[in-house]
Amino acid sequence: MRFSDTNASPEVLKVLAGMVDSGKIPHAIMFSEPDGGPAFSVALAFLQYLYCQARTGGDSCGTCPACNRIGKLIHPDVHFVFPTTSPQTSSALMPRFRELVQESPRFTEAELGVALGIDSKSSMIAVAEAREVLSQLALSALEGGWRSIVIYLPEKMNQETANRLLKAIEEPEPLTQFILITHAPEKVLQTISSRCLRLQLGAEAKAPDFDSPELLDDLMDALLRKDLYAALEAGDRISSLPSRESAKAFCKFASDAMRNLFLRQQGVDLPQTGSGNAEAWAARARKTFPRAAVACFDRAYRLVERNVNAKIIFTDMVNRLYSII
Ligand SMILES: [Zn+2]
């Protein structure tokens, strides 16, 4: 994951790269974001930049061994903690966590619950996690450089976990980096959050409401009927949206709708505000479709941002979707 793959605001990315470039890195950074935001991608991109052996133009190279291992979540000195249900711990669930991140780096809390096979509402970061973190920090870095701990949803730590971790966060060993990602900063224990540099993510990337949802309905309908001609026609109408902003809003709306479709297929209750017609599509779409479709819509979003010709982007997008439905 490089900074340029994150869809986060250039200002924030510049701040993060600047910390590494100047060597003035706060030992604990806490990102706040709405559920499903870019913080996990940004955390990975930041770590990749920190560890990269061939940084270039304010970004990681994306190909050196360090970049490669961080991108795959297999770097021996980068550890991940996320809420689970007892007696499972994050390290035991890492294979499933990796799979989720590879498929959908902007995963939501509900998607994490599905991926881990747990009820995300009752999950927490229990004291066993703190013990694991502390024992990892007691070892020296296997590769001799930075050791990093990414804590996803610190608001799900109980008091005992927080107490155990506090000293490590407060007075970290040299070359130790904590990254926290929260969706509810007001619920993170004050003793922890006050030790972190706080950065807000995602609010600026929030797409405007998309006011032509029938474009997605028509596209999905054509795809599900396996009518390529009608699907391309729908793609044409999407590429004729009046501005880059509205094309991006469509991609965001469609990507969210595919997440809803995925959750609906998994039998997860959807919030009332969910976008798209998940209920109607769930029975007809293949189980592998929603994930791959999220990637298609997110890719289209990035290409729109890079000013690629809209007709080319959306024709290609429709062809990709048609091949996976
Ligand atoms: Zn690299």
Boltz pocket constraint, residues with backbone or C-beta under 6 A from the ligand:
constraints:
  - pocket:
      binder: B
      contacts: [[A, 48], [A, 51], [A, 52], [A, 53], [A, 54], [A, 55], [A, 60], [A, 61], [A, 62], [A, 63], [A, 64], [A, 65], [A, 66], [A, 67], [A, 68]]
      max_distance: 6.0
